[in-house]
């Protein structure tokens, strides 16, 4: 097959890639689009070129390849941060509503009472501070089970040892 024919097929592949899922990175879409090339040699050439481009993009960290477990770990680590941080990492928004984390369970790792209320450190490395006037019935203690839940309009509540939750925001 001539080089011109291969280039024509690759450009057709790029057009097919544009029609695929727009959420996928362009480099990935071009690899997938190689499947549409009927000629085996041209398809192999396309794959070789596009996989090399994908590998180069990954080495320059222009694209990150992660499995489901890594994504879930990242979601858990970002839980409670303002939406722009999560959006930067590709999480949040209406499309992700079904898979969005609603709550996480963790243990209290540190407790401080400040003038504004409770400041709780958790074993997962996060720190949350109280942003309402309610109080826990029983003071939280290190090692207590805690449930951090997503509330309405970007708010979060923390329940320690099954108590009534109080509103808190993540600071670290």
C-alpha positions as CSV (number, residue, x, y, z in Angstrom):
1,X,0.0,0.0,0.0
2,X,1.4,3.4,-0.9
3,X,2.3,6.0,1.7
4,X,-0.4,8.4,0.3
5,X,-3.1,5.7,0.8
6,X,-1.9,5.1,4.4
7,X,-2.0,8.9,5.1
8,X,-5.5,9.1,3.6
9,X,-6.7,6.2,5.8
10,X,-5.1,7.8,8.9
11,X,-6.8,11.1,8.2
12,X,-10.1,9.2,7.8
13,X,-9.3,7.5,11.1
14,X,-8.9,10.9,12.7
15,X,-12.3,12.0,11.4
16,X,-13.8,8.8,12.8
17,X,-12.1,9.6,16.1
18,X,-13.8,13.0,16.2
19,X,-17.2,11.4,16.1
20,X,-16.4,9.1,19.1
21,X,-16.9,9.9,22.7
22,X,-15.7,13.5,23.1
23,X,-14.7,12.9,26.8
24,X,-11.8,10.7,25.8
25,X,-8.4,12.3,25.0
26,X,-7.7,12.9,21.3
27,X,-4.7,10.6,21.4
28,X,-6.7,7.7,22.8
29,X,-9.6,8.3,20.3
30,X,-7.1,8.1,17.4
31,X,-5.8,4.7,18.6
32,X,-9.4,3.4,18.8
33,X,-10.3,4.8,15.4
34,X,-7.6,2.6,13.8
35,X,-10.1,-0.3,14.1
36,X,-12.1,1.2,11.3
37,X,-9.4,0.7,8.7
38,X,-10.3,-2.4,6.6
39,X,-6.8,-3.0,5.1
40,X,-4.8,-5.1,7.7
41,X,-1.4,-3.5,6.8
42,X,-2.8,0.0,6.9
43,X,-4.5,-0.7,10.2
44,X,-1.3,-2.1,11.7
45,X,0.6,1.0,10.5
46,X,-2.1,3.2,12.1
47,X,-1.9,1.3,15.4
48,X,1.9,1.5,15.4
49,X,1.8,5.3,14.8
50,X,-1.0,6.0,17.2
51,X,0.3,3.8,20.0
52,X,3.7,5.5,19.7
53,X,1.9,8.9,20.0
54,X,0.0,7.6,23.0
55,X,3.1,6.3,24.7
56,X,4.9,9.7,24.1
57,X,1.9,11.6,25.5
58,X,1.9,9.4,28.6
59,X,5.7,9.8,29.1
60,X,5.2,13.6,28.9
61,X,2.3,13.3,31.4
62,X,-0.1,14.9,28.8
63,X,-2.3,11.9,29.3
64,X,-2.6,9.7,32.4
65,X,-3.7,6.1,32.3
66,X,-5.3,4.8,35.4
67,X,-7.3,1.7,36.3
68,X,-10.7,1.8,38.2
69,X,-9.0,1.3,41.6
70,X,-6.7,4.3,41.1
71,X,-9.7,6.5,40.1
72,X,-11.6,5.4,43.1
73,X,-8.6,6.1,45.4
74,X,-8.3,9.6,43.8
75,X,-12.0,10.2,44.3
76,X,-11.8,9.3,47.9
77,X,-8.7,11.5,48.4
78,X,-10.5,14.5,46.8
79,X,-13.8,13.9,48.7
80,X,-14.8,17.1,50.4
81,X,-12.7,19.5,48.3
82,X,-14.4,22.3,46.3
83,X,-15.7,21.2,42.9
84,X,-13.0,23.0,40.8
85,X,-10.3,20.7,42.3
86,X,-12.4,17.6,41.5
87,X,-13.2,18.9,38.0
88,X,-9.5,19.3,37.4
89,X,-9.1,15.6,38.1
90,X,-12.1,14.7,35.9
91,X,-14.6,14.0,38.7
92,X,-17.9,15.6,39.5
93,X,-20.6,17.2,37.4
94,X,-24.0,15.8,36.1
95,X,-22.4,13.1,34.0
96,X,-20.8,11.5,37.0
97,X,-23.8,11.8,39.3
98,X,-24.3,8.0,39.3
99,X,-20.7,7.2,40.3
100,X,-20.0,10.2,42.5
101,X,-19.0,9.3,46.0
102,X,-21.9,10.2,48.4
103,X,-20.1,9.3,51.7
104,X,-16.9,7.9,53.1
105,X,-16.3,6.0,56.3
106,X,-13.1,6.6,58.2
107,X,-11.7,6.8,61.8
108,X,-10.9,9.9,63.8
109,X,-7.1,10.4,64.0
110,X,-7.0,13.7,66.0
111,X,-9.4,16.0,67.8
112,X,-9.2,19.7,68.6
113,X,-11.7,22.1,69.9
114,X,-11.2,25.7,68.6
115,X,-13.1,28.9,69.1
116,X,-15.1,28.1,65.9
117,X,-15.9,24.5,66.8
118,X,-14.4,21.1,66.2
119,X,-11.3,20.5,64.1
120,X,-11.1,16.8,63.2
121,X,-8.2,14.9,61.6
122,X,-9.0,11.6,60.1
123,X,-6.9,8.5,59.4
124,X,-7.2,9.0,55.7
125,X,-5.1,12.2,56.1
126,X,-7.9,14.7,55.7
127,X,-8.7,17.5,58.2
128,X,-12.2,18.9,58.6
129,X,-13.4,22.0,60.5
130,X,-16.9,22.7,61.8
131,X,-18.9,25.4,60.0
132,X,-22.2,25.4,62.0
133,X,-23.2,25.9,65.6
134,X,-24.4,22.4,66.5
135,X,-22.4,20.2,68.7
136,X,-21.8,16.5,69.2
137,X,-23.6,15.0,72.1
138,X,-20.5,13.1,73.0
139,X,-17.1,14.6,72.3
140,X,-15.3,12.8,69.5
141,X,-12.3,10.6,70.5
142,X,-9.3,9.3,68.5
143,X,-10.3,5.9,67.0
144,X,-14.1,6.7,66.8
145,X,-15.8,5.6,63.6
146,X,-16.9,8.6,61.5
147,X,-19.1,8.9,58.4
148,X,-18.6,11.9,56.2
149,X,-21.6,12.5,53.9
150,X,-22.2,14.8,50.9
151,X,-25.1,17.2,51.6
152,X,-27.1,19.7,49.5
153,X,-25.4,22.5,47.6
154,X,-21.9,21.4,48.2
155,X,-22.1,20.9,51.9
156,X,-20.8,18.0,54.0
157,X,-21.8,16.6,57.3
158,X,-19.7,14.5,59.7
159,X,-21.2,12.0,62.1
160,X,-18.9,10.5,64.8
161,X,-19.8,7.2,66.5
162,X,-23.4,7.3,65.0
163,X,-24.3,10.7,66.5
164,X,-26.3,13.4,64.9
165,X,-24.1,14.9,62.1
166,X,-22.7,18.4,62.1
167,X,-21.8,20.5,59.1
168,X,-18.1,20.6,58.4
169,X,-15.8,21.6,55.5
170,X,-12.6,20.0,54.4
171,X,-9.5,22.1,55.0
172,X,-6.7,19.6,54.2
